[in-house]
Amino acid sequence: MTSRLRELIQQLGEAIHESVIESEQIAGVVQDIRKHGFDVLLMLEATIGLNEVSGKNSDAAQSDEGAGDEVGSFTQNDLHFLRSLRISVEGEPDEPPTDVK
């Protein structure tokens, strides 16, 4: 990954962070929770996935990418994400869940 791409991903993370901390709606709900006697610790996790596309055929490349590695209409990235949420997909080979302790 190039340093420019890393920088752009970092900027995206910072933009997401700024959006959350500047949200009046989030601030209002946090304030309401504090009024009920609780302190709030908000931790968000964002996963950023990148798929490289080439020039004119970017739409075709996205639809064809990983065509051999699909289950139904899900790519391997989709399946990995669903597995991380402990959601199984019919037709997907069974994998033992990985518990992180």
LOBA-659111 format. One record per atom (N, C-alpha, C): residue in one letter; atom name; x, y, z. Coordinates in Angstrom, 2 decimals. Atoms other than C-alpha are relative to their C-alpha. Layout:
{"A", "CA", {X, Y, Z}}
...
end
This chain:
{"M", "N", {0.86, -1.17, 0.00}}
{"M", "CA", {0.00, 0.00, 0.00}}
{"M", "C", {0.91, 1.23, 0.00}}
{"T", "N", {-0.83, -1.19, 0.10}}
{"T", "CA", {1.39, 3.37, -0.94}}
{"T", "C", {-0.22, 0.91, 1.20}}
{"S", "N", {0.11, -0.93, -1.14}}
{"S", "CA", {2.03, 6.07, 1.63}}
{"S", "C", {-1.16, 0.96, -0.22}}
{"R", "N", {1.13, -0.90, 0.28}}
{"R", "CA", {-0.53, 8.31, -0.13}}
{"R", "C", {-1.33, -0.68, 0.33}}
{"L", "N", {1.22, 0.74, -0.31}}
{"L", "CA", {-3.19, 5.61, 0.18}}
{"L", "C", {-0.18, -0.13, 1.51}}
{"R", "N", {0.07, 0.06, -1.47}}
{"R", "CA", {-2.35, 5.14, 3.87}}
{"R", "C", {-0.46, 1.33, 0.58}}
{"E", "N", {0.38, -1.34, -0.46}}
{"E", "CA", {-2.66, 8.88, 4.34}}
{"E", "C", {-1.49, 0.25, -0.23}}
{"L", "N", {1.43, -0.19, 0.30}}
{"L", "CA", {-6.08, 8.91, 2.65}}
{"L", "C", {-0.88, -0.83, 0.94}}
{"I", "N", {0.76, 0.83, -0.93}}
{"I", "CA", {-7.30, 6.03, 4.82}}
{"I", "C", {0.00, 0.62, 1.38}}
{"Q", "N", {-0.08, -0.68, -1.30}}
{"Q", "CA", {-6.08, 7.87, 7.91}}
{"Q", "C", {-0.93, 1.21, 0.01}}
{"Q", "N", {0.89, -1.16, 0.09}}
{"Q", "CA", {-7.93, 11.00, 6.73}}
{"Q", "C", {-1.47, -0.43, 0.09}}
{"L", "N", {1.37, 0.51, -0.09}}
{"L", "CA", {-11.09, 8.92, 6.30}}
{"L", "C", {-0.35, -0.34, 1.44}}
{"G", "N", {0.23, 0.32, -1.41}}
{"G", "CA", {-10.75, 7.61, 9.86}}
{"G", "C", {-0.20, 1.26, 0.84}}
{"E", "N", {0.13, -1.26, -0.73}}
{"E", "CA", {-10.26, 11.14, 11.16}}
{"E", "C", {-1.34, 0.69, -0.32}}
{"A", "N", {1.27, -0.60, 0.40}}
{"A", "CA", {-13.30, 12.36, 9.19}}
{"A", "C", {-1.17, -0.69, 0.70}}
{"I", "N", {1.04, 0.75, -0.71}}
{"I", "CA", {-15.44, 9.59, 10.70}}
{"I", "C", {-0.02, 0.40, 1.47}}
{"H", "N", {-0.12, -0.40, -1.41}}
{"H", "CA", {-14.15, 10.47, 14.18}}
{"H", "C", {-0.60, 1.39, 0.22}}
{"E", "N", {0.52, -1.37, -0.12}}
{"E", "CA", {-14.92, 14.17, 13.66}}
{"E", "C", {-1.51, 0.02, -0.14}}
{"S", "N", {1.44, 0.05, 0.19}}
{"S", "CA", {-18.41, 13.35, 12.41}}
{"S", "C", {-0.72, -0.45, 1.26}}
{"V", "N", {0.62, 0.53, -1.22}}
{"V", "CA", {-19.16, 11.38, 15.55}}
{"V", "C", {0.08, 1.02, 1.13}}
{"I", "N", {-0.13, -0.90, -1.15}}
{"I", "CA", {-17.78, 13.88, 18.05}}
{"I", "C", {-0.73, 1.32, -0.21}}
{"E", "N", {0.70, -1.24, 0.27}}
{"E", "CA", {-19.48, 16.82, 16.31}}
{"E", "C", {-1.51, -0.19, -0.18}}
{"S", "N", {1.42, 0.28, 0.20}}
{"S", "CA", {-22.88, 15.12, 16.04}}
{"S", "C", {-0.82, 0.52, 1.18}}
{"E", "N", {0.87, -0.52, -1.05}}
{"E", "CA", {-25.49, 17.06, 17.99}}
{"E", "C", {-0.93, -1.08, 0.51}}
{"Q", "N", {0.89, 1.08, -0.40}}
{"Q", "CA", {-27.74, 14.00, 18.01}}
{"Q", "C", {0.70, -0.94, 0.99}}
{"I", "N", {-0.74, 0.87, -0.91}}
{"I", "CA", {-25.07, 11.81, 19.60}}
{"I", "C", {0.25, 0.72, 1.33}}
{"A", "N", {-0.25, -0.76, -1.22}}
{"A", "CA", {-24.17, 14.54, 22.10}}
{"A", "C", {-1.26, 0.09, 0.86}}
{"G", "N", {1.26, -0.08, -0.73}}
{"G", "CA", {-27.83, 14.89, 23.06}}
{"G", "C", {-0.35, -1.30, 0.70}}
{"V", "N", {0.30, 1.30, -0.60}}
{"V", "CA", {-28.31, 11.18, 23.68}}
{"V", "C", {0.97, -0.29, 1.13}}
{"V", "N", {-0.99, 0.21, -1.06}}
{"V", "CA", {-25.07, 10.98, 25.67}}
{"V", "C", {-0.37, 0.84, 1.23}}
{"Q", "N", {0.40, -0.87, -1.10}}
{"Q", "CA", {-26.25, 13.92, 27.77}}
{"Q", "C", {-1.22, -0.57, 0.74}}
{"D", "N", {1.17, 0.62, -0.63}}
{"D", "CA", {-29.60, 12.19, 28.39}}
{"D", "C", {0.39, -1.20, 0.85}}
{"I", "N", {-0.47, 1.16, -0.76}}
{"I", "CA", {-27.81, 9.03, 29.51}}
{"I", "C", {0.68, 0.46, 1.28}}
{"R", "N", {-0.68, -0.52, -1.19}}
{"R", "CA", {-25.65, 11.06, 31.90}}
{"R", "C", {-1.00, 0.53, 1.02}}
{"K", "N", {1.04, -0.49, -0.91}}
{"K", "CA", {-28.79, 12.66, 33.35}}
{"K", "C", {-0.63, -1.14, 0.79}}
{"H", "N", {0.53, 1.17, -0.69}}
{"H", "CA", {-29.89, 9.14, 34.27}}
{"H", "C", {1.04, -0.65, 0.91}}
{"G", "N", {-1.00, 0.47, -0.96}}
{"G", "CA", {-26.72, 8.69, 36.33}}
{"G", "C", {1.05, -0.94, -0.54}}
{"F", "N", {-1.00, 0.88, 0.59}}
{"F", "CA", {-24.48, 6.84, 33.91}}
{"F", "C", {1.03, 0.82, -0.75}}
{"D", "N", {-1.05, -0.59, 0.83}}
{"D", "CA", {-21.15, 7.76, 32.39}}
{"D", "C", {0.02, -0.79, -1.31}}
{"V", "N", {0.04, 0.63, 1.31}}
{"V", "CA", {-20.75, 6.97, 28.72}}
{"V", "C", {1.41, -0.12, -0.56}}
{"L", "N", {-1.23, 0.26, 0.73}}
{"L", "CA", {-17.78, 5.39, 27.00}}
{"L", "C", {-0.43, -0.54, -1.35}}
{"L", "N", {0.41, 0.38, 1.34}}
{"L", "CA", {-18.38, 5.21, 23.27}}
{"L", "C", {1.21, -0.45, -0.79}}
{"M", "N", {-1.09, 0.54, 0.80}}
{"M", "CA", {-16.09, 2.97, 21.26}}
{"M", "C", {-0.60, -0.54, -1.29}}
{"L", "N", {0.47, 0.45, 1.30}}
{"L", "CA", {-16.67, 2.47, 17.57}}
{"L", "C", {1.14, -0.66, -0.74}}
{"E", "N", {-1.01, 0.66, 0.83}}
{"E", "CA", {-14.85, 0.14, 15.23}}
{"E", "C", {-0.44, 0.13, -1.45}}
{"A", "N", {0.31, -0.11, 1.43}}
{"A", "CA", {-14.70, 0.82, 11.53}}
{"A", "C", {0.95, -0.90, -0.77}}
{"T", "N", {-0.80, 0.81, 0.88}}
{"T", "CA", {-13.50, -1.61, 8.94}}
{"T", "C", {-0.07, 0.62, -1.38}}
{"I", "N", {-0.06, -0.62, 1.31}}
{"I", "CA", {-12.37, -0.07, 5.69}}
{"I", "C", {0.55, -1.03, -0.97}}
{"G", "N", {-0.44, 0.97, 1.00}}
{"G", "CA", {-12.17, -2.42, 2.73}}
{"G", "C", {0.27, 0.70, -1.32}}
{"L", "N", {-0.36, -0.59, 1.28}}
{"L", "CA", {-10.47, -1.50, -0.50}}
{"L", "C", {0.09, -1.10, -1.05}}
{"N", "N", {-0.13, 0.89, 1.14}}
{"N", "CA", {-10.85, -3.25, -3.84}}
{"N", "C", {0.55, 0.82, -1.15}}
{"E", "N", {-0.63, -0.73, 1.09}}
{"E", "CA", {-8.53, -2.10, -6.59}}
{"E", "C", {-0.78, -0.24, -1.29}}
{"V", "N", {0.69, 0.09, 1.28}}
{"V", "CA", {-10.29, -1.34, -9.87}}
{"V", "C", {0.89, 0.61, -1.07}}
{"S", "N", {-0.86, -0.50, 1.06}}
{"S", "CA", {-8.74, -0.67, -13.25}}
{"S", "C", {-0.80, 0.78, -1.02}}
{"G", "N", {0.49, -0.90, 1.04}}
{"G", "CA", {-9.63, 2.23, -15.55}}
{"G", "C", {-1.44, -0.11, -0.41}}
{"K", "N", {1.34, -0.02, 0.57}}
{"K", "CA", {-12.65, 1.97, -17.86}}
{"K", "C", {-0.87, -1.13, 0.51}}
{"N", "N", {0.77, 1.18, -0.36}}
{"N", "CA", {-13.70, -1.47, -16.69}}
{"N", "C", {-0.25, -0.10, 1.50}}
{"S", "N", {0.13, 0.06, -1.46}}
{"S", "CA", {-14.11, -0.51, -13.03}}
{"S", "C", {-1.30, -0.66, 0.42}}
{"D", "N", {1.27, 0.64, -0.37}}
{"D", "CA", {-17.79, -1.52, -12.91}}
{"D", "C", {0.05, -1.49, -0.29}}
{"A", "N", {-0.10, 1.41, 0.35}}
{"A", "CA", {-17.11, -4.78, -14.71}}
{"A", "C", {0.95, -0.72, 0.95}}
{"A", "N", {-0.97, 0.63, -0.90}}
{"A", "CA", {-14.10, -5.47, -12.50}}
{"A", "C", {-0.61, -0.24, 1.36}}
{"Q", "N", {0.63, 0.19, -1.30}}
{"Q", "CA", {-16.17, -4.97, -9.37}}
{"Q", "C", {-0.96, -1.17, -0.03}}
{"S", "N", {0.97, 1.09, 0.05}}
{"S", "CA", {-18.86, -7.37, -10.53}}
{"S", "C", {0.69, -1.33, -0.27}}
{"D", "N", {-0.69, 1.24, 0.31}}
{"D", "CA", {-16.35, -9.95, -11.83}}
{"D", "C", {1.01, -0.38, 1.05}}
{"E", "N", {-1.07, 0.23, -0.96}}
{"E", "CA", {-13.87, -9.63, -8.96}}
{"E", "C", {-0.37, -1.13, 0.94}}
{"G", "N", {0.22, 1.11, -0.91}}
{"G", "CA", {-13.57, -12.84, -7.03}}
{"G", "C", {-1.16, -0.89, -0.41}}
{"A", "N", {1.16, 0.77, 0.44}}
{"A", "CA", {-16.27, -14.49, -9.16}}
{"A", "C", {0.14, -1.47, 0.37}}
{"G", "N", {-0.20, 1.39, -0.35}}
{"G", "CA", {-14.72, -17.87, -8.47}}
{"G", "C", {-0.06, -0.24, 1.49}}
{"D", "N", {-0.01, 0.13, -1.45}}
{"D", "CA", {-14.68, -17.20, -4.74}}
{"D", "C", {-1.30, 0.47, 0.63}}
{"E", "N", {1.27, -0.49, -0.52}}
{"E", "CA", {-18.36, -16.37, -4.30}}
{"E", "C", {-0.88, -1.15, 0.43}}
{"V", "N", {1.06, 0.89, -0.42}}
{"V", "CA", {-21.14, -18.14, -2.47}}
{"V", "C", {-1.28, 0.76, -0.27}}
{"G", "N", {1.18, -0.76, 0.39}}
{"G", "CA", {-24.40, -17.10, -4.07}}
{"G", "C", {0.45, 1.31, -0.58}}
{"S", "N", {-0.40, -1.31, 0.48}}
{"S", "CA", {-24.04, -13.38, -4.58}}
{"S", "C", {0.95, 0.70, 0.97}}
{"F", "N", {-0.90, -0.58, -0.98}}
{"F", "CA", {-21.60, -12.85, -1.70}}
{"F", "C", {1.45, -0.24, -0.38}}
{"T", "N", {-1.44, 0.15, 0.21}}
{"T", "CA", {-17.88, -12.21, -2.18}}
{"T", "C", {0.62, -0.52, 1.29}}
{"Q", "N", {-0.70, 0.45, -1.20}}
{"Q", "CA", {-15.29, -13.55, 0.23}}
{"Q", "C", {0.05, 1.10, 1.05}}
{"N", "N", {0.01, -1.12, -0.95}}
{"N", "CA", {-15.13, -10.06, 1.80}}
{"N", "C", {-1.35, 0.07, 0.71}}
{"D", "N", {1.33, -0.01, -0.60}}
{"D", "CA", {-18.91, -10.16, 2.35}}
{"D", "C", {-0.12, -1.11, 1.04}}
{"L", "N", {0.10, 1.14, -0.91}}
{"L", "CA", {-18.69, -13.62, 3.91}}
{"L", "C", {0.82, 0.21, 1.26}}
{"H", "N", {-0.85, -0.28, -1.17}}
{"H", "CA", {-15.82, -12.57, 6.19}}
{"H", "C", {-0.70, 0.98, 0.94}}
{"F", "N", {0.71, -0.99, -0.82}}
{"F", "CA", {-17.83, -9.56, 7.38}}
{"F", "C", {-1.18, -0.65, 0.72}}
{"L", "N", {1.14, 0.66, -0.63}}
{"L", "CA", {-20.94, -11.66, 8.00}}
{"L", "C", {0.45, -0.95, 1.09}}
{"R", "N", {-0.53, 0.90, -1.03}}
{"R", "CA", {-18.87, -14.26, 9.88}}
{"R", "C", {0.42, 0.76, 1.24}}
{"S", "N", {-0.43, -0.78, -1.16}}
{"S", "CA", {-17.44, -11.50, 12.07}}
{"S", "C", {-1.18, 0.42, 0.87}}
{"L", "N", {1.23, -0.31, -0.74}}
{"L", "CA", {-21.04, -10.73, 13.08}}
{"L", "C", {-0.71, -1.27, 0.47}}
{"R", "N", {0.53, 1.32, -0.35}}
{"R", "CA", {-21.60, -14.46, 13.69}}
{"R", "C", {-1.29, -0.30, -0.77}}
{"I", "N", {1.11, 0.29, 0.90}}
{"I", "CA", {-24.00, -14.69, 10.74}}
{"I", "C", {0.50, -1.01, -1.01}}
{"S", "N", {-0.40, 1.00, 0.98}}
{"S", "CA", {-23.82, -17.82, 8.63}}
{"S", "C", {-0.86, 0.13, -1.25}}
{"V", "N", {0.68, -0.10, 1.28}}
{"V", "CA", {-24.81, -18.06, 4.99}}
{"V", "C", {-0.19, -1.41, -0.53}}
{"E", "N", {0.27, 1.32, 0.55}}
{"E", "CA", {-26.50, -21.10, 3.46}}
{"E", "C", {0.90, -0.25, -1.20}}
{"G", "N", {-0.90, 0.34, 1.10}}
{"G", "CA", {-24.10, -22.87, 1.12}}
{"G", "C", {1.45, 0.33, 0.29}}
{"E", "N", {-1.37, -0.35, -0.38}}
{"E", "CA", {-21.03, -21.48, 2.87}}
{"E", "C", {0.60, -1.18, 0.74}}
{"P", "N", {-0.64, 1.07, -0.76}}
{"P", "CA", {-18.54, -24.09, 4.06}}
{"P", "C", {0.06, 0.38, 1.47}}
{"D", "N", {-0.02, -0.27, -1.44}}
{"D", "CA", {-18.79, -24.41, 7.84}}
{"D", "C", {1.41, 0.25, 0.46}}
{"E", "N", {-1.29, -0.31, -0.61}}
{"E", "CA", {-15.92, -22.76, 9.66}}
{"E", "C", {-0.22, 0.13, 1.48}}
{"P", "N", {0.16, -0.17, -1.45}}
{"P", "CA", {-15.43, -23.01, 13.39}}
{"P", "C", {0.17, 1.47, 0.36}}
{"P", "N", {-0.15, -1.40, -0.40}}
{"P", "CA", {-15.95, -19.63, 15.07}}
{"P", "C", {1.32, 0.21, 0.70}}
{"T", "N", {-1.25, -0.33, -0.67}}
{"T", "CA", {-12.80, -17.95, 16.20}}
{"T", "C", {-0.30, 0.95, 1.13}}
{"D", "N", {0.23, -0.83, -1.18}}
{"D", "CA", {-13.13, -16.63, 19.72}}
{"D", "C", {1.29, 0.67, 0.39}}
{"V", "N", {-1.17, -0.75, -0.43}}
{"V", "CA", {-10.71, -13.91, 20.71}}
{"V", "C", {-0.17, 0.29, 1.48}}
{"K", "N", {0.10, -0.23, -1.45}}
{"K", "CA", {-10.01, -13.79, 24.42}}
{"K", "C", {1.05, 0.96, 0.44}}
end
